[in-house]
Amino acid sequence: MNASDRTPADLLRSALAADPARPLVTYYDDATGERVELSVATFANWVAKTANLIQDGLSAEPGERVALLLPAHWQTAVWLLACASTGVVADLGGDPAGADHVVAGPDRLEEGLACTGGRLALSLAPLGRRFPAPPAGYDDYAVEVPSQGDRFAPHVPVAADAPALAVPESAAGRTEPTEPTELTEPTELTELTELTGAELVERARSDARRRGLEPGSRLLSGLAWDSWEGLSAGLYAPLAAGGSVVLCRHLDRLTPEALAARIESERVTHRADAS
């Protein structure tokens, strides 16, 4: 990847320039049987449309906070990179009452109503389907995003030293697997709550080196996105390395035989799961 990249959006632009057709995110939900594969180009298109929605639809300004009440999911990955592209702070699992805007999944809609700013709801249904009717108090992301532009340019350049990502201090109380395996030893970053774009990129590169990731690597992650460790394994480290991620939600529902078959079929080279 380009050594001059200083923001998450830079990492995505470099991936797009290097090989737009290669897979970037392959998503499985083992509670529903869903599988979605997004190439770099397709993922970048979703990011551009979502960034336009943030900037023009929500009228969000750089430095504002967007509470992302979302699980590990390919659409969450889109939102994280779209926030980085616009200069707003992605506050994953953050308090909606203290956020300027909120994006909520179907099981956290009531919680998100505490936000007095813009509210968007994601059904998280297969193929990004819309809700049968927009939830009360929300606009439906799947209704709003298709009409957005396929190219994005920020009104104000995004500063690499500006806050970009806020993550919880603790993974306590989550229901998805979070205990590290021997391949996912905890690091000193687990208590970090906020990162600038430049800090995020540097830590993602460091994690990629620690995991032995390189261009073409395929990392399978079943970690929840409630800490830096999960976010890094499930998105940022593979992106920084020029690799890709096989992102698995509810991975604990797979039998060992099914997991082994997935590892083979998806040509997985590295793992970060709690199995």
Sequence and secondary structure as in RCSB ss.txt:
>XXXX:A:sequence
MNASDRTPADLLRSALAADPARPLVTYYDDATGERVELSVATFANWVAKTANLIQDGLSAEPGERVALLLPAHWQ
TAVWLLACASTGVVADLGGDPAGADHVVAGPDRLEEGLACTGGRLALSLAPLGRRFPAPPAGYDDYAVEVPSQGD
RFAPHVPVAADAPALAVPESAAGRTEPTEPTELTEPTELTELTELTGAELVERARSDARRRGLEPGSRLLSGLAW
DSWEGLSAGLYAPLAAGGSVVLCRHLDRLTPEALAARIESERVTHRADAS
>XXXX:A:secstr
  TT  SHHHHHHHHHHH TTSEEEEEEETTTTEEEEEEHHHHHHHHHHHHHIIIIIS   TT EEEEE  S HH
HHHHHHHHHHHT EEEET  GGGSSEEEE TTSHHHHTT  SEEEE    GGG   SS  TT EEHHHHSTTS S
S   SS   TTSEEEE  S  TT SS     TTS   GGGG  EEEHHHHHHHHHHHHHHHT  TT EEEE   S
SSHHHHIIIIIHHHHHT EEEEEESGGGS HHHHHHHHHHTT  EEE   
